[in-house]
């Protein structure tokens, strides 16, 4: 599929984020690709994956469009979602259909500039670029910079953005009104009702991760509520 067809195939659908981290039992490309296949069997239209190895394996096994990221930590920056050109190029080389990059207004590692990363990727790869943002202004800047998609991934994860328990539906609505490019809803979407509400707010697609693919997080929510009920005597 070309980029237009890939984007069209994601419209109005659910993209499932399949990620695990070193030290976790589910960590590993083989396991993540199996989780992605189960998401596909459940009707997911795309997968968001972390690291070149996971991206390549998931792309090979599922055939679904893959939004690729590579989370790496650097001492001189709080940005960790595809923070530098090194990670962005590796994600593109791994076969991601969409390269997602932190596009927040924060210093990047090594003082790299986001516009330079975008320009390099445009010159070398036929991939779409997604800007993970935390507010409207960052989304507007990303569109001007040449990103194809904006996602609300980082709302609540920068010091200057809204901190909410659920998805930032206000930001979704504001971005949809302000931009001409598609807006993906991502971040703290925990229920099907929240996902459908995001779509009603104008989101092009919704991305859900922890509520589907992180069993330890899901289990802890149940356990915490059960323990709270036991302490308070409520049922």
HELIX and SHEET records of a PDB file:
HELIX    1   1 UNK A    3  UNK A   10  1                                   8    
HELIX    2   2 UNK A   29  UNK A   41  1                                  13    
HELIX    3   3 UNK A   52  UNK A   62  1                                  11    
HELIX    4   4 UNK A   85  UNK A   93  1                                   9    
HELIX    5   5 UNK A  109  UNK A  111  5                                   3    
HELIX    6   6 UNK A  114  UNK A  124  1                                  11    
HELIX    7   7 UNK A  136  UNK A  145  1                                  10    
HELIX    8   8 UNK A  169  UNK A  178  1                                  10    
HELIX    9   9 UNK A  192  UNK A  200  1                                   9    
HELIX   10  10 UNK A  210  UNK A  213  1                                   4    
HELIX   11  11 UNK A  215  UNK A  232  1                                  18    
SHEET    1   A 9 UNK A  14  UNK A  18  0                                        
SHEET    2   A 9 UNK A  46  UNK A  50  1                                        
SHEET    3   A 9 UNK A  65  UNK A  69  1                                        
SHEET    4   A 9 UNK A  98  UNK A 102  1                                        
SHEET    5   A 9 UNK A 128  UNK A 132  1                                        
SHEET    6   A 9 UNK A 149  UNK A 151  1                                        
SHEET    7   A 9 UNK A 182  UNK A 186  1                                        
SHEET    8   A 9 UNK A 205  UNK A 208  1                                        
SHEET    9   A 9 UNK A  14  UNK A  18  1                                        
END                                                                             
